[in-house]
Amino acid sequence: MLEACGLAVQLVSAAQAKNLPGRPKTDKLDAQWLARLTELGLLRACFVPPKPIRDLRDYTRARARLVQERTRCFQRLEKLLEGALVKLSSVASKLTTVSARDMIAAMIAGERDPRVLAGLARTRMKARRDDLIEALDGMFDDHHGELAQLLLDHIAFLDDTITQLTARAAEAAAAIPASWGTDPDGTTGPGAGAGPDAPVLNAVTRLAQIPGLSPDLARAVIAETGLDMTRFPTAAHLVSWAGLCPSARQSGPRTRPGKKGQGDTWLRSALGQAALGAARTQTFLGERYWRIARRRGKAKAQVAVARSILVIIWHLLADPTSRFTDLGPGYYQARLDADRKLKNHIRQIQALGYEVAITRAA
């Protein structure tokens, strides 16, 4: 409302304008104090994206909440089956598979024979027929079926709503001029820049080239960071704002490991999903994830890859003509010193009690 009136509104951190102890505190004095600090340039304005980005953010955050609610519904359904001594989740990878949904629908319809239910298995689950018969031999009755049907109806409703929000988020992102691309014939607009031969890809397509980053996650990232990377002078500034780097804790000669800041939780959630998706690919990011996970654990590896993805995003948004180029899963291996690798292998063999003679191949 204040922006509509033509006022320049700043959102600042409360820590920068903290009331001094012993000083009287009233609304009038607080307003005077804030005005004085602003006049002296002692308050830094927080990042507030423009209205089109804020509208997109409302859609992406609402979609994320509904996806979380759908996950909770599947967890309630799994708990209901466990209470009925039906251990379907111990055989099926998850309840969202077609085979699991067919078995649950048959139990709701009144089928109780575990052999008949196991016959509904498809593809790879057919090989585990005996395990399915044992897992489906429970105490599922009519009242379990009624509750399961209510949960499935709610899941179906959430699926429809998520589909609607996905479409609205796509429309909102395409309506932002800064996200438009350029076709080979030079035309630009909401649908331009989607093809591989386009000189300038649209922002969503550009980010979706990153392994693990789907178009939905790309829109979620854009909704949080915006498209104007001049607000963040370097990629490190964006990483710090997102809360994906540790803070500095140094006093005198002592330097302690700092904790990462809270940052934007919605952005970190999207990047965390992208990092886990990239870990399942044969790419540079996938190799980086497992390289770190072997030494420091999967949690730190996820944060490290999420940070790498955010750095890539900053470069892609800062230069619309840029394209993502994967370094390949063998990037680290190719950069290792061959002599050092050879010495490490010789040392490991000698530790087993053997002597090695190395001869270079012709």
TORKOL-4160 file (C-alpha; in steps of 0.2 Angstrom, whole numbers, padded with zeros to 4 digits, m for minus):
362
<pt num="1" X="0000" Y="0000" Z="0000"/>
<pt num="2" X="0014" Y="0012" Z="0004"/>
<pt num="3" X="0023" Y="0008" Z="m0012"/>
<pt num="4" X="0007" Y="0012" Z="m0022"/>
<pt num="5" X="0007" Y="0029" Z="m0014"/>
<pt num="6" X="0024" Y="0032" Z="m0021"/>
<pt num="7" X="0034" Y="0030" Z="m0005"/>
<pt num="8" X="0051" Y="0021" Z="m0005"/>
<pt num="9" X="0049" Y="0008" Z="0008"/>
<pt num="10" X="0064" Y="m0001" Z="0016"/>
<pt num="11" X="0064" Y="m0017" Z="0026"/>
<pt num="12" X="0078" Y="m0018" Z="0038"/>
<pt num="13" X="0084" Y="m0030" Z="0051"/>
<pt num="14" X="0078" Y="m0027" Z="0069"/>
<pt num="15" X="0096" Y="m0031" Z="0075"/>
<pt num="16" X="0102" Y="m0015" Z="0066"/>
<pt num="17" X="0090" Y="m0004" Z="0075"/>
<pt num="18" X="0090" Y="m0011" Z="0092"/>
<pt num="19" X="0084" Y="0000" Z="0106"/>
<pt num="20" X="0098" Y="0005" Z="0118"/>
<pt num="21" X="0097" Y="0000" Z="0136"/>
<pt num="22" X="0092" Y="0014" Z="0148"/>
<pt num="23" X="0084" Y="0024" Z="0134"/>
<pt num="24" X="0065" Y="0028" Z="0134"/>
<pt num="25" X="0055" Y="0018" Z="0122"/>
<pt num="26" X="0040" Y="0024" Z="0114"/>
<pt num="27" X="0033" Y="0023" Z="0096"/>
<pt num="28" X="0037" Y="0041" Z="0093"/>
<pt num="29" X="0055" Y="0040" Z="0099"/>
<pt num="30" X="0057" Y="0024" Z="0089"/>
<pt num="31" X="0051" Y="0033" Z="0074"/>
<pt num="32" X="0063" Y="0047" Z="0077"/>
<pt num="33" X="0077" Y="0035" Z="0080"/>
<pt num="34" X="0074" Y="0025" Z="0064"/>
<pt num="35" X="0073" Y="0041" Z="0054"/>
<pt num="36" X="0090" Y="0047" Z="0061"/>
<pt num="37" X="0098" Y="0030" Z="0057"/>
<pt num="38" X="0092" Y="0031" Z="0040"/>
<pt num="39" X="0097" Y="0048" Z="0037"/>
<pt num="40" X="0115" Y="0044" Z="0042"/>
<pt num="41" X="0115" Y="0028" Z="0031"/>
<pt num="42" X="0117" Y="0016" Z="0046"/>
<pt num="43" X="0103" Y="0005" Z="0040"/>
<pt num="44" X="0105" Y="m0007" Z="0026"/>
<pt num="45" X="0089" Y="m0011" Z="0017"/>
<pt num="46" X="0084" Y="m0030" Z="0016"/>
<pt num="47" X="0081" Y="m0038" Z="m0001"/>
<pt num="48" X="0063" Y="m0036" Z="m0006"/>
<pt num="49" X="0059" Y="m0042" Z="m0024"/>
<pt num="50" X="0047" Y="m0033" Z="m0035"/>
<pt num="51" X="0029" Y="m0036" Z="m0035"/>
<pt num="52" X="0028" Y="m0049" Z="m0050"/>
<pt num="53" X="0042" Y="m0059" Z="m0041"/>
<pt num="54" X="0032" Y="m0058" Z="m0025"/>
<pt num="55" X="0016" Y="m0064" Z="m0034"/>
<pt num="56" X="0026" Y="m0079" Z="m0041"/>
<pt num="57" X="0033" Y="m0082" Z="m0024"/>
<pt num="58" X="0015" Y="m0084" Z="m0017"/>
<pt num="59" X="0011" Y="m0097" Z="m0029"/>
<pt num="60" X="0027" Y="m0107" Z="m0027"/>
<pt num="61" X="0026" Y="m0107" Z="m0008"/>
<pt num="62" X="0008" Y="m0112" Z="m0008"/>
<pt num="63" X="0013" Y="m0126" Z="m0020"/>
<pt num="64" X="0027" Y="m0131" Z="m0008"/>
<pt num="65" X="0015" Y="m0132" Z="0007"/>
<pt num="66" X="0003" Y="m0143" Z="m0002"/>
<pt num="67" X="0017" Y="m0155" Z="m0008"/>
<pt num="68" X="0022" Y="m0156" Z="0010"/>
<pt num="69" X="0004" Y="m0159" Z="0015"/>
<pt num="70" X="0002" Y="m0173" Z="0002"/>
<pt num="71" X="0018" Y="m0181" Z="0009"/>
<pt num="72" X="0010" Y="m0181" Z="0027"/>
<pt num="73" X="m0006" Y="m0189" Z="0020"/>
<pt num="74" X="0004" Y="m0203" Z="0013"/>
<pt num="75" X="0013" Y="m0205" Z="0030"/>
<pt num="76" X="m0004" Y="m0206" Z="0038"/>
<pt num="77" X="m0009" Y="m0219" Z="0026"/>
<pt num="78" X="0006" Y="m0229" Z="0029"/>
<pt num="79" X="0003" Y="m0228" Z="0048"/>
<pt num="80" X="m0015" Y="m0234" Z="0045"/>
<pt num="81" X="m0009" Y="m0249" Z="0036"/>
<pt num="82" X="0004" Y="m0253" Z="0049"/>
<pt num="83" X="m0009" Y="m0252" Z="0063"/>
<pt num="84" X="m0019" Y="m0265" Z="0053"/>
<pt num="85" X="m0003" Y="m0276" Z="0052"/>
<pt num="86" X="m0001" Y="m0273" Z="0033"/>
<pt num="87" X="0017" Y="m0271" Z="0030"/>
<pt num="88" X="0016" Y="m0266" Z="0012"/>
<pt num="89" X="0029" Y="m0252" Z="0014"/>
<pt num="90" X="0042" Y="m0265" Z="0019"/>
<pt num="91" X="0041" Y="m0273" Z="0001"/>
<pt num="92" X="0035" Y="m0258" Z="m0010"/>
<pt num="93" X="0048" Y="m0244" Z="m0012"/>
<pt num="94" X="0034" Y="m0232" Z="m0008"/>
<pt num="95" X="0015" Y="m0231" Z="m0007"/>
<pt num="96" X="0014" Y="m0220" Z="m0023"/>
<pt num="97" X="0018" Y="m0234" Z="m0035"/>
<pt num="98" X="0005" Y="m0240" Z="m0046"/>
<pt num="99" X="0006" Y="m0258" Z="m0038"/>
<pt num="100" X="0004" Y="m0251" Z="m0021"/>
<pt num="101" X="m0011" Y="m0240" Z="m0025"/>
<pt num="102" X="m0020" Y="m0255" Z="m0034"/>
<pt num="103" X="m0018" Y="m0266" Z="m0019"/>
<pt num="104" X="m0024" Y="m0252" Z="m0007"/>
<pt num="105" X="m0039" Y="m0249" Z="m0018"/>
<pt num="106" X="m0043" Y="m0268" Z="m0019"/>
<pt num="107" X="m0042" Y="m0269" Z="0000"/>
<pt num="108" X="m0054" Y="m0254" Z="0002"/>
<pt num="109" X="m0066" Y="m0263" Z="m0011"/>
<pt num="110" X="m0067" Y="m0278" Z="0001"/>
<pt num="111" X="m0053" Y="m0290" Z="m0005"/>
<pt num="112" X="m0044" Y="m0298" Z="0009"/>
<pt num="113" X="m0035" Y="m0313" Z="0001"/>
<pt num="114" X="m0016" Y="m0309" Z="0002"/>
<pt num="115" X="m0013" Y="m0320" Z="m0013"/>
<pt num="116" X="m0026" Y="m0311" Z="m0024"/>
<pt num="117" X="m0019" Y="m0294" Z="m0018"/>
<pt num="118" X="m0001" Y="m0300" Z="m0022"/>
<pt num="119" X="m0007" Y="m0304" Z="m0040"/>
<pt num="120" X="m0009" Y="m0286" Z="m0043"/>
<pt num="121" X="0009" Y="m0283" Z="m0042"/>
<pt num="122" X="0017" Y="m0276" Z="m0058"/>
<pt num="123" X="0035" Y="m0275" Z="m0066"/>
<pt num="124" X="0049" Y="m0279" Z="m0053"/>
<pt num="125" X="0037" Y="m0281" Z="m0038"/>
<pt num="126" X="0031" Y="m0298" Z="m0046"/>
<pt num="127" X="0048" Y="m0306" Z="m0041"/>
<pt num="128" X="0043" Y="m0303" Z="m0023"/>
<pt num="129" X="0027" Y="m0312" Z="m0023"/>
<pt num="130" X="0030" Y="m0322" Z="m0007"/>
<pt num="131" X="0036" Y="m0307" Z="0002"/>
<pt num="132" X="0020" Y="m0298" Z="m0003"/>
<pt num="133" X="0009" Y="m0312" Z="0003"/>
<pt num="134" X="0017" Y="m0311" Z="0020"/>
<pt num="135" X="0016" Y="m0292" Z="0021"/>
<pt num="136" X="m0002" Y="m0291" Z="0015"/>
<pt num="137" X="m0008" Y="m0305" Z="0028"/>
<pt num="138" X="m0015" Y="m0292" Z="0041"/>
<pt num="139" X="m0030" Y="m0287" Z="0050"/>
<pt num="140" X="m0037" Y="m0274" Z="0038"/>
<pt num="141" X="m0056" Y="m0272" Z="0040"/>
<pt num="142" X="m0070" Y="m0260" Z="0034"/>
<pt num="143" X="m0066" Y="m0246" Z="0046"/>
<pt num="144" X="m0048" Y="m0246" Z="0040"/>
<pt num="145" X="m0054" Y="m0246" Z="0022"/>
<pt num="146" X="m0066" Y="m0231" Z="0026"/>
<pt num="147" X="m0051" Y="m0221" Z="0033"/>
<pt num="148" X="m0040" Y="m0226" Z="0019"/>
<pt num="149" X="m0052" Y="m0220" Z="0006"/>
<pt num="150" X="m0054" Y="m0203" Z="0015"/>
<pt num="151" X="m0035" Y="m0201" Z="0014"/>
<pt num="152" X="m0034" Y="m0206" Z="m0004"/>
<pt num="153" X="m0048" Y="m0193" Z="m0008"/>
<pt num="154" X="m0038" Y="m0180" Z="0001"/>
<pt num="155" X="m0023" Y="m0185" Z="m0009"/>
<pt num="156" X="m0032" Y="m0184" Z="m0025"/>
<pt num="157" X="m0039" Y="m0166" Z="m0021"/>
<pt num="158" X="m0021" Y="m0161" Z="m0016"/>
<pt num="159" X="m0015" Y="m0168" Z="m0033"/>
<pt num="160" X="m0028" Y="m0157" Z="m0042"/>
<pt num="161" X="m0024" Y="m0141" Z="m0032"/>
<pt num="162" X="m0005" Y="m0144" Z="m0035"/>
<pt num="163" X="m0008" Y="m0145" Z="m0053"/>
<pt num="164" X="m0017" Y="m0129" Z="m0054"/>
<pt num="165" X="m0004" Y="m0120" Z="m0044"/>
<pt num="166" X="0010" Y="m0127" Z="m0055"/>
<pt num="167" X="0001" Y="m0120" Z="m0070"/>
<pt num="168" X="m0002" Y="m0103" Z="m0062"/>
<pt num="169" X="0016" Y="m0102" Z="m0056"/>
<pt num="170" X="0021" Y="m0106" Z="m0074"/>
<pt num="171" X="0010" Y="m0092" Z="m0081"/>
<pt num="172" X="0016" Y="m0080" Z="m0068"/>
<pt num="173" X="0035" Y="m0083" Z="m0072"/>
<pt num="174" X="0031" Y="m0082" Z="m0091"/>
<pt num="175" X="0023" Y="m0065" Z="m0088"/>
<pt num="176" X="0039" Y="m0057" Z="m0081"/>
<pt num="177" X="0048" Y="m0048" Z="m0095"/>
<pt num="178" X="0065" Y="m0051" Z="m0087"/>
<pt num="179" X="0063" Y="m0070" Z="m0089"/>
<pt num="180" X="0059" Y="m0070" Z="m0107"/>
<pt num="181" X="0071" Y="m0077" Z="m0120"/>
<pt num="182" X="0075" Y="m0074" Z="m0138"/>
<pt num="183" X="0071" Y="m0085" Z="m0153"/>
<pt num="184" X="0083" Y="m0088" Z="m0167"/>
<pt num="185" X="0073" Y="m0075" Z="m0178"/>
<pt num="186" X="0075" Y="m0062" Z="m0164"/>
<pt num="187" X="0057" Y="m0062" Z="m0157"/>
<pt num="188" X="0055" Y="m0061" Z="m0139"/>
<pt num="189" X="0040" Y="m0064" Z="m0127"/>
<pt num="190" X="0032" Y="m0076" Z="m0115"/>
<pt num="191" X="0035" Y="m0091" Z="m0125"/>
<pt num="192" X="0052" Y="m0087" Z="m0133"/>
<pt num="193" X="0068" Y="m0095" Z="m0129"/>
<pt num="194" X="0062" Y="m0112" Z="m0126"/>
<pt num="195" X="0072" Y="m0121" Z="m0140"/>
<pt num="196" X="0090" Y="m0128" Z="m0139"/>
<pt num="197" X="0094" Y="m0117" Z="m0154"/>
<pt num="198" X="0088" Y="m0101" Z="m0146"/>
<pt num="199" X="0102" Y="m0088" Z="m0143"/>
<pt num="200" X="0095" Y="m0083" Z="m0126"/>
<pt num="201" X="0085" Y="m0096" Z="m0116"/>
<pt num="202" X="0071" Y="m0090" Z="m0105"/>
<pt num="203" X="0076" Y="m0090" Z="m0086"/>
<pt num="204" X="0066" Y="m0106" Z="m0081"/>
<pt num="205" X="0074" Y="m0116" Z="m0096"/>
<pt num="206" X="0091" Y="m0109" Z="m0092"/>
<pt num="207" X="0091" Y="m0115" Z="m0074"/>
<pt num="208" X="0082" Y="m0132" Z="m0078"/>
<pt num="209" X="0098" Y="m0137" Z="m0087"/>
<pt num="210" X="0107" Y="m0139" Z="m0071"/>
<pt num="211" X="0106" Y="m0157" Z="m0065"/>
<pt num="212" X="0093" Y="m0160" Z="m0051"/>
<pt num="213" X="0084" Y="m0144" Z="m0055"/>
<pt num="214" X="0067" Y="m0146" Z="m0062"/>
<pt num="215" X="0056" Y="m0132" Z="m0070"/>
<pt num="216" X="0046" Y="m0132" Z="m0054"/>
<pt num="217" X="0061" Y="m0130" Z="m0043"/>
<pt num="218" X="0068" Y="m0117" Z="m0055"/>
<pt num="219" X="0053" Y="m0106" Z="m0053"/>
<pt num="220" X="0054" Y="m0108" Z="m0034"/>
<pt num="221" X="0072" Y="m0102" Z="m0035"/>
<pt num="222" X="0067" Y="m0087" Z="m0046"/>
<pt num="223" X="0053" Y="m0083" Z="m0034"/>
<pt num="224" X="0065" Y="m0082" Z="m0019"/>
<pt num="225" X="0080" Y="m0074" Z="m0027"/>
<pt num="226" X="0072" Y="m0063" Z="m0041"/>
<pt num="227" X="0080" Y="m0061" Z="m0058"/>
<pt num="228" X="0090" Y="m0045" Z="m0055"/>
<pt num="229" X="0107" Y="m0052" Z="m0049"/>
<pt num="230" X="0114" Y="m0034" Z="m0047"/>
<pt num="231" X="0107" Y="m0035" Z="m0029"/>
<pt num="232" X="0120" Y="m0047" Z="m0026"/>
<pt num="233" X="0137" Y="m0041" Z="m0031"/>
<pt num="234" X="0145" Y="m0058" Z="m0032"/>
<pt num="235" X="0139" Y="m0076" Z="m0030"/>
<pt num="236" X="0146" Y="m0077" Z="m0013"/>
<pt num="237" X="0134" Y="m0063" Z="m0007"/>
<pt num="238" X="0120" Y="m0073" Z="m0014"/>
<pt num="239" X="0126" Y="m0089" Z="m0005"/>
<pt num="240" X="0128" Y="m0079" Z="0011"/>
<pt num="241" X="0110" Y="m0072" Z="0010"/>
<pt num="242" X="0103" Y="m0089" Z="0007"/>
<pt num="243" X="0112" Y="m0096" Z="0023"/>
<pt num="244" X="0122" Y="m0109" Z="0014"/>
<pt num="245" X="0139" Y="m0103" Z="0021"/>
<pt num="246" X="0146" Y="m0103" Z="0038"/>
<pt num="247" X="0148" Y="m0087" Z="0048"/>
<pt num="248" X="0166" Y="m0081" Z="0053"/>
<pt num="249" X="0169" Y="m0083" Z="0072"/>
<pt num="250" X="0187" Y="m0076" Z="0075"/>
<pt num="251" X="0193" Y="m0068" Z="0091"/>
<pt num="252" X="0212" Y="m0064" Z="0094"/>
<pt num="253" X="0222" Y="m0080" Z="0089"/>
<pt num="254" X="0207" Y="m0091" Z="0090"/>
<pt num="255" X="0196" Y="m0095" Z="0075"/>
<pt num="256" X="0181" Y="m0106" Z="0078"/>
<pt num="257" X="0170" Y="m0115" Z="0065"/>
<pt num="258" X="0155" Y="m0104" Z="0062"/>
<pt num="259" X="0138" Y="m0110" Z="0060"/>
<pt num="260" X="0128" Y="m0107" Z="0044"/>
<pt num="261" X="0115" Y="m0093" Z="0045"/>
<pt num="262" X="0096" Y="m0096" Z="0044"/>
<pt num="263" X="0094" Y="m0087" Z="0027"/>
<pt num="264" X="0080" Y="m0090" Z="0016"/>
<pt num="265" X="0072" Y="m0107" Z="0022"/>
<pt num="266" X="0061" Y="m0109" Z="0006"/>
<pt num="267" X="0077" Y="m0106" Z="m0005"/>
<pt num="268" X="0087" Y="m0118" Z="0005"/>
<pt num="269" X="0073" Y="m0131" Z="0004"/>
<pt num="270" X="0072" Y="m0130" Z="m0015"/>
<pt num="271" X="0091" Y="m0131" Z="m0017"/>
<pt num="272" X="0092" Y="m0146" Z="m0005"/>
<pt num="273" X="0080" Y="m0155" Z="m0016"/>
<pt num="274" X="0090" Y="m0151" Z="m0031"/>
<pt num="275" X="0106" Y="m0157" Z="m0023"/>
<pt num="276" X="0098" Y="m0174" Z="m0019"/>
<pt num="277" X="0092" Y="m0175" Z="m0037"/>
<pt num="278" X="0109" Y="m0171" Z="m0044"/>
<pt num="279" X="0117" Y="m0184" Z="m0032"/>
<pt num="280" X="0108" Y="m0197" Z="m0043"/>
<pt num="281" X="0115" Y="m0192" Z="m0059"/>
<pt num="282" X="0132" Y="m0196" Z="m0068"/>
<pt num="283" X="0137" Y="m0178" Z="m0068"/>
<pt num="284" X="0150" Y="m0166" Z="m0060"/>
<pt num="285" X="0138" Y="m0162" Z="m0046"/>
<pt num="286" X="0133" Y="m0180" Z="m0043"/>
<pt num="287" X="0152" Y="m0185" Z="m0042"/>
<pt num="288" X="0155" Y="m0170" Z="m0030"/>
<pt num="289" X="0141" Y="m0175" Z="m0019"/>
<pt num="290" X="0147" Y="m0193" Z="m0016"/>
<pt num="291" X="0165" Y="m0187" Z="m0015"/>
<pt num="292" X="0161" Y="m0176" Z="0000"/>
<pt num="293" X="0148" Y="m0189" Z="0007"/>
<pt num="294" X="0162" Y="m0202" Z="0008"/>
<pt num="295" X="0173" Y="m0191" Z="0019"/>
<pt num="296" X="0160" Y="m0179" Z="0029"/>
<pt num="297" X="0143" Y="m0187" Z="0028"/>
<pt num="298" X="0128" Y="m0185" Z="0017"/>
<pt num="299" X="0121" Y="m0169" Z="0026"/>
<pt num="300" X="0137" Y="m0159" Z="0023"/>
<pt num="301" X="0137" Y="m0165" Z="0005"/>
<pt num="302" X="0120" Y="m0160" Z="0002"/>
<pt num="303" X="0123" Y="m0142" Z="0008"/>
<pt num="304" X="0140" Y="m0141" Z="m0002"/>
<pt num="305" X="0131" Y="m0146" Z="m0018"/>
<pt num="306" X="0116" Y="m0135" Z="m0014"/>
<pt num="307" X="0129" Y="m0120" Z="m0013"/>
<pt num="308" X="0137" Y="m0126" Z="m0029"/>
<pt num="309" X="0120" Y="m0125" Z="m0038"/>
<pt num="310" X="0117" Y="m0108" Z="m0031"/>
<pt num="311" X="0133" Y="m0102" Z="m0038"/>
<pt num="312" X="0129" Y="m0109" Z="m0055"/>
<pt num="313" X="0112" Y="m0100" Z="m0054"/>
<pt num="314" X="0120" Y="m0083" Z="m0050"/>
<pt num="315" X="0130" Y="m0084" Z="m0065"/>
<pt num="316" X="0116" Y="m0090" Z="m0077"/>
<pt num="317" X="0105" Y="m0076" Z="m0071"/>
<pt num="318" X="0118" Y="m0063" Z="m0071"/>
<pt num="319" X="0122" Y="m0067" Z="m0089"/>
<pt num="320" X="0106" Y="m0072" Z="m0099"/>
<pt num="321" X="0116" Y="m0077" Z="m0114"/>
<pt num="322" X="0126" Y="m0090" Z="m0104"/>
<pt num="323" X="0122" Y="m0109" Z="m0104"/>
<pt num="324" X="0126" Y="m0122" Z="m0091"/>
<pt num="325" X="0140" Y="m0134" Z="m0096"/>
<pt num="326" X="0143" Y="m0150" Z="m0086"/>
<pt num="327" X="0161" Y="m0153" Z="m0082"/>
<pt num="328" X="0158" Y="m0172" Z="m0081"/>
<pt num="329" X="0159" Y="m0185" Z="m0068"/>
<pt num="330" X="0178" Y="m0188" Z="m0072"/>
<pt num="331" X="0183" Y="m0169" Z="m0068"/>
<pt num="332" X="0191" Y="m0173" Z="m0051"/>
<pt num="333" X="0199" Y="m0189" Z="m0057"/>
<pt num="334" X="0207" Y="m0180" Z="m0072"/>
<pt num="335" X="0214" Y="m0166" Z="m0062"/>
<pt num="336" X="0223" Y="m0178" Z="m0049"/>
<pt num="337" X="0242" Y="m0179" Z="m0050"/>
<pt num="338" X="0246" Y="m0196" Z="m0058"/>
<pt num="339" X="0262" Y="m0198" Z="m0048"/>
<pt num="340" X="0253" Y="m0195" Z="m0032"/>
<pt num="341" X="0240" Y="m0208" Z="m0036"/>
<pt num="342" X="0254" Y="m0220" Z="m0041"/>
<pt num="343" X="0263" Y="m0218" Z="m0024"/>
<pt num="344" X="0246" Y="m0220" Z="m0014"/>
<pt num="345" X="0243" Y="m0236" Z="m0023"/>
<pt num="346" X="0260" Y="m0243" Z="m0021"/>
<pt num="347" X="0260" Y="m0238" Z="m0002"/>
<pt num="348" X="0243" Y="m0248" Z="0000"/>
<pt num="349" X="0250" Y="m0263" Z="m0009"/>
<pt num="350" X="0266" Y="m0262" Z="0002"/>
<pt num="351" X="0256" Y="m0261" Z="0018"/>
<pt num="352" X="0249" Y="m0279" Z="0013"/>
<pt num="353" X="0266" Y="m0286" Z="0013"/>
<pt num="354" X="0270" Y="m0285" Z="m0006"/>
<pt num="355" X="0284" Y="m0277" Z="m0016"/>
<pt num="356" X="0279" Y="m0269" Z="m0032"/>
<pt num="357" X="0290" Y="m0265" Z="m0048"/>
<pt num="358" X="0282" Y="m0252" Z="m0059"/>
<pt num="359" X="0286" Y="m0252" Z="m0078"/>
<pt num="360" X="0278" Y="m0239" Z="m0089"/>
<pt num="361" X="0268" Y="m0246" Z="m0104"/>
<pt num="362" X="0275" Y="m0244" Z="m0121"/>
